[in-house]
Amino acid sequence: MSRISCDIAVIGAGSAGLSVAAGASQMGADVVLIERAEMGGDCLNHGCVPSKALLAAAHAAHAQTTTAPFGTAPVQPRTDYAAAMDHVAQTIARIAPVERLTIYQEGTDPLQRARDVTRTLAERTGRQDAADAFLEEIDATFAACADRLAALSIPEGRLGLDTIRALLDRLGNPHHRLPPVFHVAGTNGKGSTCAFLRAMLEEQGYTVHVTTSPHLVRYNERIRLAGTLIDDDRLAELLAEVLDAGEDLGPSFFEVTIAAAFSEFARVPADACVVEVGLGGRFDATNVLEPESVAACGIASLGIDHERFLLTPEEGAPTEPIARIAFEKAGIAKAGVPLVCLSYPADARAQIQTAAERAKAQLALLDYDWDVEIGLGLSYRDRRGSLNLPRPALPGDHQALNASLAVAMLRHQDKLRITPGAIARGMGQARWPARLQRLLPGPLAGQREVWLDGGHNADAGRMLGRHFSGRRLHLIIGMLESKDPAAIITPLADSLASISAVAVPGHDWHPPEAFGDQAAAQSDVAAALASLPEDGLPVLIAGSLYLAGDVLRQNGELPD
């Protein structure tokens, strides 16, 4: 067997393996993808994708029989089975290609039975550490085995913090040795709030560690050390250390990420940490933080998202959706630590107040304990006095509110000194990609006015509707199948000159008909942009953070 040089070797090209390989390739890695059978596995070639493509064809046929209410004579469709199967094949082909991959399948040299390669090598060499045997024959910086990666998902049926605590214990409990932490939860706006916190603290002269999620282009974006994204070599070492420590614990992808971030934060000197909650709050991996380590907690805006995980019935938990969301987010409240919050509906506010009382946290609510007026600038007030601040560099009134939350968190804590001047300067320095970001002229955007937003829920849709109110625009949209297209389309309805529907690379996505009768199918964002008229109207690319990351990569705007 000849030796292969690559950055990453992925064994198994099913849904998980293909996604890992595609993502790594998009980040610039040299990837070898090894598959015994068909690329994409059963889901792409035989199950989910073909069945959904046929269902889409059936829906299109049925629609021809129900046009009478719209003043069009219905017709009885004639089914061409061969053409329908061509549609299935085209759908598969549109999803399957993976750029810049070296692909080996059964019958090709140097690897023939890749799906069983570790078992085969173990039998041939008499070694039980088959993965090591494999790595002796494939020279890879990282080895990504699809089976192992698939296990790093959200564990079904497992709640609580026992696993992350056990993993951190094996790593020496690094979360006990962090500089003062600013811990931020919320449905929308928590990442932007983290960006404002970082900018304001850095303007004060502090060095700041940051962990946020998800990443847009490179995994490295999740871990920022004293102002700089973690480099590839150190990241590889760190992840190997964490994965080895927790191999028998079955940690989730996010638990591994947080353990890695906290481990490095404890090793590299800094003055502060900014930590974004991943999902919910109460059982989020970041919620292992001890009160002694936390300067302030904050909760950004609340909305309905991640229903599968956050709205699962539970004894003692509220049943009304927004109240339940607040219940989960308020789980980050900690004894003696300021819990700084925005304004919420009464049911949600009651849950937060109860959580703060239970935890003995110091609750600071907008409109009760602090206030802000948003106009040409920000007029902020709290018990310490008033501040007249400029509007933030990030566009939209929602970002002004996120900036205000960051200000309130800094003003209600006493672990780090912060001056009004640093706060004001930080308003203009914060950057948060793919949140109403205007793309620079580049290979993808060209010279057009192109906006990018990764929003995918109702709150994000309402924000986009407000921002573009009174303007006509072209929408290019790609959404995960688990999200509601109406959440984005409905608030923008009065502004839409056209809708172009595109795939979300590496994920199940809504077909064009999900976005309305006027939506045009395009193979990708580049094709969608090329199809638009030169009419001077702005373009909005929206619907998915995964899509947003791919857009940034193609336009050469890598987050730094």
N, C-alpha and C positions, 0 to 999 in steps of 0.2 A: 504494500500500500504506500503510495507516494505521499509526501508531506505537503500540507496546504498551509499557506500563510494568510491570515485574516485578522480582523479585529474581534469579530464575534462569530461564533459558530452556533447555529440554531438547529436542533434536531427535531424534526416533525413540523410540517408545514400546514397544520390545521389552523383553526381560527386564532389560537393563542400564538403559535409559532409565527404565522404570517404577520400578525400585528406587531410582534416583537421585532421581527426582521425588517418590516417596513419602517417602523419608527426609528430603529437604529440606523437604517440606511439614510433616512431623511436627515438625521443628525450628522451625516458625513462618514459613518463607519463603513469599513469594507466587510461585508457580511457574506458568510457562506450559509445557505439554507439547504438542509438535507431532508429529503422526503422519499419514502419507499413507493408511495402510490401517487395520487393526484394532488397538485398544489391546491391548498385551500381546505383540504379535508372533506369530511362528509357534509358539513353544514353548507359550504359553498357549492359543492358539486352535486349533491344528491338530496339534501334536506331543506333547510330553511330558505335559501336563496331561490332554488327552482320553484318551490311551492309558492313563495310570495310573488315571484314573477308571473306564474300562471294565474294566481288570484288577481293580480293587477290587470292581466288580459281579460279575465272574466268580468271584472268590474267595468272595464271599458266597453265590453260587449253589452252588458246589462244596461249601461247608461244610454245606449242607442234606443232602448225600448221605453224609456221613461222621459222623453223630451216633450211630450204633449203639453204639460203645464207651462212650458216656456215658449209656446207658439211654434214649435217645430214638429213636423210630422214624424212620429217614431218609425223605426225600421226594424225588421227582423234580421239580426246579424247572421252572416254566414261564416261559420267557423272554419278556418284553415289551420288544421292541427300542425302541419309542417311549419307554417309561418309562426305559430305560437311557440314552437320549440326553438325556432331561430331566435325569437325574442328572449327566451330563456338563456340560450347560448350567448347572446350578445350581453345580457345582464351579467352573466358569470365572467365573461371576458373583460367587462368594464371594471370589475372589482379585482380580478385575480392578478393582473400584472404588478410586479414589484420592481421598481427601478434600482439599478446599480447593485443587483444581487448576483452572486455566483450560485447557481442552482445545480444540485446533484440529485438525480432521481435513480430509482432502481434500474440496474443494468448499465450504469455509467461508471466509468473510472474517475476517481479512485474509491468511491464509497457506493456500495450496492444495496445493502439492507440497513439503511440508516435508522429506521424506526426501531430496529432491534439491535442497534450497534453496541450498546453497552452490554447487553446480555451476551452477544456473540463474542465480544472482546474478553468478557469475563471467562467464558468457556474456553476460548483459545489460549488465553494466557494463564489461566488458573488463578487469576487475581480477583478478589472481591471488589476492589476499588476500581471498578470498570471505568468510571468517569476519568480517573487519572490516566488509565491506559489509553483512553480516547484522546486525552489532551497531549499525550506523547506523540500522537500521529497527526493532530491538527494543532498548529501553532497559533493560538488565539489569545489576544489580550484578555478577553472575557469569554467564557463558555456559557451560553444560555440554553439550557435544556428545557424544552417546552413543558415537560411534565413538572419540573420544579417551579417554573415561572407561573404555570397555571395554578399552582397551589398558593401563590402569593396574591390572592384575591380577597374580597370581603368574605370571611368565613360564614357560611350559612348556619343560622341557629346559635352562633356564639356571641354573647354580649358580655360586657364587662372589661376590666382593665387588667385581669390576671396575667394574660399572655405578655403584654407589653411590660408589665412590672417584672415578670420573671426574666424576660430578655434583658432589660436594663440592669437587673441585679447581676446577671452573668457578665455584664460589661462594666461593672463597678459602680453602678448607679450614677451615671454622669449628670442626670437631671438634678441631683442634689448640689452640684457645683457650678451652676450657671450664674452669670451676672444678672442683674434685675431684668425680669421678663415682662413684656407687654403681650397679653394673651387675648386674641381677638376671634370672636365667633360671629355668626350671622348667616343669612341666606344670600344676600347680595351686598356687595360693598366691603366685605371684610378684607379682601386683598388690597383694595385701594386704600382702606384705612391703614393697613400695614405699611403701604408705600409712603403715606404721609407721615406716619410715626418715624419711619427710618429717615426720611428727608429732614424732619425737624430735629431729631436727635443728632444727626450728622452735622447739621448747621450749627449746633451747640458745640461741636468739636468732639463728640463721642464716636467711638468705633462701635459698630452694631452688627451682630449676627442676625440673620433672618432665615426662617423657613416658611415657605408658602407652597401652595398646591392649587391646581395641577401645574405641571410645566407646559410650556407652549411648543418649544422646539427641542430643547435639550434637557435631559434629566437634571443636569447641573443647576438649573434655575431654582430647584427646590432647596438648595443649601447655599447660603451666602455667608462667607466667613469674613468678619471685620470689614465688610464693604465689597468683597470680591467673590464672585462665584467660584465654588470649589473646582479645582482642576481635575482633568480626566484621570491622571495617574493616582492621585490621592483618593478620588472617589472610588476607583476600582478596588484599592486596598481596603478602604473603609467598608464598602458593601460586602466584600469577602469576609471580613472580620465579623460583621453582624450576622450574615447568613450562616456562617459556621457556628457561631455561638447559639443561634436559635434553631438549628436544623430540626431538632426533635420537637420543638414547640409549635410548629405550624403557624408562624406569624403571618399576618397579612402584608401585602405590598406596602401599605401605608405605615404599618407598625415598624417594618424594617427601615423605611425612610426616616421616620422620627427617631428611632434608636440611633441610626447613623448620624443624623443631624445633632442630636444632643451629645453624642460621644465626641464629636469634633468640636462642638461649642465649648465643652468642658476643657478641651486641650488647648485651644487657641485663645489667647487673651482678648478680651473686648470689654466695653463698658456697659452694654445693654444687649438684650435679645428681643426680637419681635417674632412672635410665634402665631401663625394662622391655624385655626381649627380646620380639620379636614372635612368632617361630616358630623353634623349635630353639635355635640359638646360634651354631654354627660358621659358617654362611653367612647369619646374620641381618644385616640392614642396620646394626643398632647395633654390630656387632662390628668396625667400622672404628676404634673407640676405641683410642688408643695407650696403652701402659702408663703413661706419664708423667702421663696425665690421670686415671687411675683410682685411687680410694682403696681400693676393695674390690669384689670380685665375689662373688655369692652364687647358690646353686642351691637352689631350693625343692623341694617334693615332686616325685617322678617318677611318671609313669603313661603309659599308651598312649593317644595322641591324635595327630591329624594324620598318620595312618599313611601316607597317600598321598605325603606329602612327606618324612617323617622316616624311613620304613622302606624306601625305594627301595634295592634291592640296589646295593652299591658295593664294588669291590675294596678290600680292606684294612679295611673297616668290619665290626664284629661283626654276626652274623646273628640272635642271640637278641634279641627285641624290646626288653626293658627295658634290656639292655646297650647296644643301638644308640641308644636314647633318651638314656641317660647320655652316650654318646660324643658325640652332637650337642650336648647342653647344655654339656658340659665344654669345648666349643670356645671358650668365652669366657675360659678361663684365660689369664693374661698374666704375663710375666716380672716377678718381684719383687713381684707384687700378691697380697694375701691372697685365696684362693679358699675361701669359707666354705660348708659344706655340711651337710645333714641326714644322717640314717641311711638307708641304702639296702640292697637285697639285694646279696649278695656280688659277683655279676657286674657290677652297675651300679657298685658302689664301686670295683672293680678298674679299670674304664674311667676313672673320675674320677681315681684315683690315677695312672694312666698318663699322662693328659692333663696333670695338674699337673706331673709330673716332666718331661715333654717340653717344656712351656712354661716351666719353672723358676718356677712359681707357688708361693706359700706356702700349702699346703693346711691347712685347719682343719676337721676332721670332728667332727660330733656323736658323743658317746660315746668319742672318742679325744682330741680337743684341747679340747673344751668340753662342758658337760653342762647339762641342765635337768630339773627335776622339776616337773610340772604338777599342782597340787592346788587349794586355795582361792586360792593365789597361785602365783608362779613362783619357784623356787629355782634361780638361774643360777650356774654356776661356770666359770672358765677360769683361765689362767695369771696373770691380773692380780688374781684374788680372786673373791669371791662377792657376789651381789646378791640381795636379797629384794624381789621386785617384785609389784605387784598384777596380777590377771588383766586382760587387755585389754578394752576396751569392746566390741569385735567379738565376738559369741558363738561358742562352740564350741571344743573342745580343739584343733582344727586351726588356729584363729586364734592360740591361745596358742603353738603351735609356730612359726607364721609370725612372730609377734612376737619369739620367741626367736632366730630366724635374723637378724632385723634387729638385735637387741642384739649378737649375736656379730659381725656385719659391722662395726658401729660400734666394738666393743671390740678387734677385730683389726687396725684401720687406725691410722695415725698422722698423717694429713694434717689432720684436724680434731679439736679437743678436744671431748669429750663427757662430761658428768658423770652420775653415777647418778641425780641428781634429775631431769635432763632426760629420761633414759630412762624413769623411773617415770611422769612426767607425760605423756609421749608415749603410753604404753600406753592411757591413757584418752581421748586426743584423736583417735586415728586413726579415719578414716571411709572406707569402701569400699563404694559402692552395689551393690545386687543380689547381695551375698554374704551369705546368711542375714540379709537386712535386713527388719526389721519395718516395714511401711508405716505411715505416719501416717494418722489419720483424714482422709479426703479424698473427692473426687468419685468415685473408682473403688472404693476400699476401704470407704468408709462408716465404720461403727463396729466392724466385725468385726476379729478378730485375723487379719491377713493377713501372711504371710511371702513374701519374694521371693528367689529364688536363680537365677542364670544358669547353674549347673552343668549339664554335658551329657555327662560321661564317667563311667567306673566309679568313679574315686576320689571325684568329686563325689557320686555316688549313695551310696557308703558313708558319707560324711560326713553326708549328710542322714538316712540310716538311723539312724546313731548319735545324732544330735541329737534326732530325734523318737521314739526307741525308747520304747515303753511308752505312747505317746499315739496317739489316733485323730485323723485329719485328713482333710480334703478336698483332693485334688490337682487342680490345673488345670495341664495340661501342653501345651506346644507344642515340637516338636523338629524340627530340620533333617533332611531325608531322609538325609543322610550320617552321622547319629549313630545309636547303638544304643538303642532305647527301653528294653530290659532293664537298661541301665546305671543308670537312675533307678528304674524300676518295681520291680525285684527287691529291692533293699535296703529299700524302703519297704512291701513287700507286707503285712506284719503290721500296719501302721498305717493302711491306706487304708480310709476309709469310703466314698469315691466317687472316680471318675476322670472328669474332663471334658477332652476333647481339643479344642484350638483350633488355628487356623492361625498360622503365623509370618509376619506381613505382609511381602510383598516377596520371599519365599523359598519354595523347595520344601520341603514339610513332610510328616511322617508322618500318614496318616489315622487315625481313631479306632481301627480294628481292630488297628493295630500295638501298642496299649497294652493289649490284652486284651478279652475278650468283654464285660466290664462297663463299658468306657469309653463315655461318652456324648458325642456330637458336639455342639459348641456353636460358634456363629458367631464369637465373640470372647470375650475375658476378661470383659467387662462382662456379657454374656449368661450366661456360666458362673457368675459370682458371683450373679446374680439368680436362677438356678435352684436354688441350694443351700438346704437347709432351715435355719431359724433354730434350730440345735441347740447352739450354743455351741462347736462344734468349730473349731479353727484351720483356716485355709486356706493351702496352700503353692502358689505359682505358680512353676513351674520348667521347665527343659529347654532354654532358649536365652537367650543374652545379647541377641539381637535382640528377642525377646519381652519380656525384662526392661526394655529401654530404652523400649519402647512403653508398658508398664505405668507406669513412673515418669513419663513424659510425661502420661499420662491422669490420674494421681493428683496432678499438680502438684508433684512432687518432683524438680526439675531439679538434677543435680549441679552444685555450685558450687566 
